[in-house]
């Protein structure tokens, strides 16, 4: 339910000072950045967010501030939406490292007969949103029906998208499509013989000790205050739940070559021009997006799902910023990531 205009006007903005004080005690010199982190959280709450978490880490010290009516904790979990893409891409790149697939293999090699044009589409084009496959989230009525379905499977989602004409000839243009990462999740299952959830857990979550991160199997989760949705709907394209600390740890490990090989990281960074929702990114690599800040190039991803918005940006030197916002207004003021990450 959307709050009334009056409710918006009288919103109370609070900062979780207890959590901040704890982090300051352990952060040492890094605590000098706390006012910037707290100001970013306040800005988001004052702009209409009911909940905002702003997290910055340099690899050895972390700072976090929270704001909003819902009083989120520093460790609050949230739906990360499209940031799930980076986890899925990392699994694909691990399989490429192990020579169990090649990025220039066709979609049809692994999912024969599912996509009529599958022989024209490569795994690389799926990773980089150059496949031309229709985006399932553009079909609102189908999404609403699928969300209520008790029999939906990811293969059904891909088949629906495949029933629509290609948006363009594969490899000739860029267009973000959640369908690409549904297809990649199915390829992961075909290559490994295990579920996407199992591979995610065994290959990434357990080795990195990402204890707050999971691919849900149920519509609602006890610690998330939202109406819930069918996790098989966005699945490998957007269903993961995490928190700021786990996301920071994952992106730091990925950038450092501890999730995939450094050769694979270099491949992931080969980008094409992109025009994404938040307007923060200039290029799209393989599961990661790039932006140029005054202190260097950062790589990350963003995500929008239900009333959750997430942004992650990471530098090669281990500096990471993670922002999670809850709001029914996706046109919130963008925080100044340069101020957060470059000062």
C-alpha positions in Angstrom: 0.0 0.0 0.0 1.3 3.4 -0.9 1.5 6.0 1.9 -0.6 9.1 1.6 0.9 12.5 0.7 0.5 13.5 4.4 2.4 10.5 5.5 5.2 11.3 3.2 5.4 14.9 4.5 5.7 13.9 8.2 8.2 11.1 7.6 10.7 10.9 10.5 14.3 10.5 9.4 16.6 8.7 11.9 20.2 7.5 11.8 21.2 4.3 13.5 23.7 5.9 15.8 24.3 2.8 17.9 25.4 0.8 14.9 27.5 3.7 13.7 29.2 4.1 17.1 30.2 0.4 17.0 31.7 0.7 13.6 33.6 3.8 14.5 35.2 2.1 17.4 36.6 -0.6 15.1 37.2 1.6 12.0 40.0 3.8 13.3 41.0 6.4 10.8 38.2 5.3 8.4 35.7 6.9 10.8 36.6 10.2 9.2 34.4 9.2 6.3 31.4 8.6 8.6 29.8 12.0 8.1 29.7 11.4 4.3 28.1 8.0 4.7 25.5 9.3 7.2 24.7 12.3 5.0 24.1 10.0 2.0 21.7 7.9 4.1 19.9 11.0 5.3 19.6 12.3 1.7 17.9 9.2 0.6 15.5 9.1 3.5 14.6 12.8 3.0 14.1 12.1 -0.6 11.4 9.6 0.1 13.0 6.3 1.0 11.3 4.5 3.9 14.6 2.7 4.5 18.2 3.3 3.4 21.4 1.6 4.2 24.7 3.1 3.0 27.9 1.0 3.4 31.5 1.8 2.4 34.5 -0.5 2.8 38.2 -0.2 1.9 38.9 -3.8 2.5 40.1 -3.5 6.0 37.6 -1.0 7.5 33.9 -0.5 7.0 31.4 2.2 7.7 27.6 2.0 7.6 24.8 4.3 8.2 21.0 3.7 8.1 18.1 6.0 7.8 14.3 6.0 7.4 11.0 5.3 9.1 11.6 1.6 9.2 14.8 1.8 11.3 16.8 -0.8 9.4 19.7 -2.5 11.1 23.1 -2.3 9.6 22.9 -6.0 8.8 19.4 -6.0 7.4 18.9 -8.3 4.5 17.2 -7.2 1.3 16.3 -8.3 -2.2 19.2 -7.4 -4.5 17.3 -7.8 -7.8 19.6 -7.4 -10.8 22.8 -7.6 -8.7 22.0 -11.4 -8.9 23.4 -11.2 -12.4 26.9 -10.8 -11.1 26.6 -14.0 -9.0 25.3 -15.9 -12.1 28.0 -14.5 -14.3 30.6 -15.6 -11.8 29.3 -19.2 -11.9 29.4 -19.2 -15.7 33.0 -17.8 -15.7 34.0 -20.5 -13.2 32.7 -23.1 -15.6 34.7 -21.4 -18.4 37.8 -21.5 -16.2 37.3 -25.2 -15.8 36.8 -25.7 -19.6 33.3 -27.1 -19.0 31.9 -24.5 -21.4 33.2 -21.8 -23.7 31.8 -18.2 -23.9 31.4 -18.5 -27.7 29.3 -21.7 -27.4 25.8 -21.3 -28.6 22.7 -21.3 -26.4 21.4 -24.2 -28.5 24.3 -26.4 -27.6 23.0 -26.6 -24.0 19.3 -25.9 -24.4 18.5 -27.4 -27.8 15.1 -26.6 -29.2 14.1 -24.2 -26.4 14.9 -20.9 -28.3 14.2 -21.0 -32.0 17.2 -18.7 -32.7 19.4 -20.4 -30.1 22.1 -21.4 -32.5 22.7 -17.7 -33.3 23.0 -16.6 -29.6 26.3 -17.2 -27.7 26.8 -17.4 -23.9 28.9 -14.2 -24.2 26.0 -12.4 -25.8 23.7 -13.6 -23.0 26.2 -12.4 -20.4 26.5 -9.0 -22.1 22.8 -8.4 -22.9 23.4 -8.6 -26.7 21.3 -11.6 -27.4 18.2 -9.8 -28.6 15.9 -12.0 -26.4 12.8 -10.2 -25.2 12.8 -9.1 -21.6 10.2 -11.0 -19.6 9.6 -8.0 -17.3 8.2 -6.0 -20.2 5.2 -8.3 -20.3 3.2 -7.1 -17.2 0.2 -9.4 -17.6 2.4 -12.5 -18.0 4.5 -11.5 -15.0 1.4 -11.0 -12.8 0.1 -14.5 -13.8 3.5 -16.1 -13.5 4.0 -14.6 -10.0 0.8 -16.4 -8.8 1.7 -19.7 -10.5 2.5 -22.7 -8.4 3.9 -24.6 -11.3 6.2 -22.0 -12.9 9.7 -23.2 -13.8 12.6 -21.2 -15.2 12.4 -23.1 -18.5 8.8 -21.9 -18.8 10.0 -18.3 -18.5 12.6 -18.8 -21.2 10.1 -20.5 -23.5 7.7 -17.6 -23.1 10.4 -15.1 -23.9 11.5 -17.2 -26.8 8.0 -17.1 -28.3 8.5 -13.4 -28.9 10.4 -12.0 -31.8 14.1 -11.1 -31.2 14.5 -7.4 -30.5 17.5 -7.4 -32.9 20.0 -9.7 -34.5 22.2 -11.3 -31.8 25.5 -9.4 -31.3 24.5 -6.2 -33.1 23.0 -4.1 -30.2 22.7 -3.9 -26.4 19.5 -4.2 -24.5 19.1 -5.3 -20.9 17.0 -8.4 -20.6 16.4 -10.5 -17.5 15.7 -13.4 -19.9 19.4 -13.6 -20.6 20.2 -14.6 -17.0 17.3 -17.0 -16.8 18.9 -18.8 -19.8 22.4 -18.7 -18.1 21.0 -20.3 -14.9 19.6 -23.1 -17.0 22.9 -23.5 -18.8 24.6 -23.8 -15.4 22.2 -26.5 -14.4 22.7 -28.4 -17.8 26.5 -28.3 -17.6 26.8 -29.2 -13.9 23.8 -31.6 -13.5 23.0 -29.7 -10.3 20.5 -27.0 -9.4 21.4 -23.4 -9.8 20.8 -22.9 -6.1 23.1 -25.7 -5.2 25.9 -24.5 -7.5 25.5 -20.9 -6.1 25.8 -22.3 -2.5 28.7 -24.7 -3.1 30.8 -22.5 -5.4 30.3 -19.0 -3.9 28.3 -18.6 -0.7 30.1 -21.3 1.4 33.7 -20.6 0.2 33.3 -16.9 0.9 31.2 -17.4 4.1 28.4 -15.3 2.8 26.0 -16.4 5.5 23.4 -13.7 4.9 23.0 -14.5 1.2 20.7 -17.1 -0.3 18.5 -17.9 -3.2 15.0 -18.2 -1.5 12.8 -21.1 -2.1 9.7 -19.5 -0.6 7.6 -16.5 -1.5 8.1 -14.7 1.8 11.0 -14.5 4.2 10.6 -13.8 7.9 13.1 -11.0 8.0 11.9 -9.2 4.9 8.9 -7.0 5.3 7.4 -7.2 1.9 4.4 -8.9 0.2 6.8 -11.5 -1.3 7.0 -12.9 -4.8 7.7 -16.2 -6.6 11.5 -16.6 -6.4 11.4 -18.8 -9.5 10.1 -15.8 -11.5 13.4 -13.8 -11.5 15.5 -16.7 -10.3 19.1 -16.4 -11.7 18.3 -12.9 -12.9 17.2 -11.3 -9.7 16.0 -13.5 -6.8 19.0 -13.4 -4.4 18.7 -12.0 -0.9 21.7 -10.5 0.8 23.0 -7.7 3.0 25.6 -4.9 2.5 28.4 -6.7 4.2 28.0 -9.9 2.1 27.8 -8.0 -1.1 30.9 -6.0 -0.3 32.8 -9.2 0.5 31.6 -10.9 -2.7 32.6 -8.0 -5.0 36.0 -7.6 -3.2 36.7 -11.3 -3.7 35.5 -11.2 -7.3 37.7 -8.2 -8.2 40.7 -9.8 -6.5 40.4 -13.0 -8.6 39.3 -15.2 -5.6 36.0 -16.2 -7.2 37.1 -16.6 -10.8 40.6 -16.4 -12.3 42.1 -13.0 -13.0 42.0 -13.8 -16.7 38.2 -14.3 -16.3 38.0 -11.0 -14.4 39.7 -9.3 -17.4 37.2 -10.9 -19.7 34.3 -9.7 -17.6 35.6 -6.1 -17.8 35.5 -6.1 -21.7 32.5 -3.8 -21.9 30.1 -2.3 -24.5 28.2 1.0 -24.1 25.2 0.7 -21.8 22.2 2.8 -20.8 20.9 1.6 -17.5 18.1 2.6 -15.2 20.1 4.5 -12.6 22.2 6.3 -15.2 25.3 5.6 -13.2 27.0 3.2 -15.6 28.8 3.8 -18.9 29.6 0.2 -19.9 28.3 -3.3 -19.6 30.8 -6.2 -19.2 30.0 -9.8 -18.5 27.7 -9.5 -15.5 29.3 -6.3 -14.3 28.7 -2.7 -15.2 31.4 0.1 -15.3 31.5 3.7 -14.3 34.3 6.2 -14.2 34.7 8.1 -11.0 37.4 10.8 -10.3 39.4 8.2 -8.4 39.3 5.6 -11.1 37.0 3.0 -12.8 34.6 1.1 -10.7 32.7 -2.0 -11.5 29.4 -3.3 -10.0 25.7 -3.6 -10.7 22.3 -2.3 -9.7 19.0 -3.9 -9.0 15.3 -3.0 -8.9 12.7 -5.5 -7.5 9.4 -4.8 -5.7 10.2 -1.7 -3.6 14.0 -2.5 -3.2 16.7 -0.7 -5.1 20.4 -1.7 -4.7 23.6 -0.3 -6.0 27.1 -1.8 -5.7 30.3 -0.3 -7.0 33.8 -1.8 -6.5 37.3 -0.7 -7.4 40.3 -3.0 -8.3 41.9 -1.9 -5.1 39.2 -3.3 -2.9 37.1 -0.2 -2.2 33.4 -1.0 -2.3 30.2 1.0 -1.8 26.8 -0.7 -1.3 23.5 1.2 -1.1 20.1 -0.4 -0.4 16.9 1.6 -0.5 13.3 0.7 0.1 10.8 3.0 -1.6 7.8 2.9 -3.8 9.4 5.8 -5.8 12.4 4.6 -7.9 13.2 8.2 -8.8 15.0 9.0 -5.6 18.0 11.3 -5.7 21.1 9.4 -6.6 23.8 9.5 -3.9 27.1 11.0 -4.9 29.2 7.9 -5.3 32.3 9.9 -6.0 31.9 11.6 -2.6 31.5 8.3 -0.9 34.2 6.4 -2.6 36.8 8.9 -3.7 37.2 11.2 -0.7 
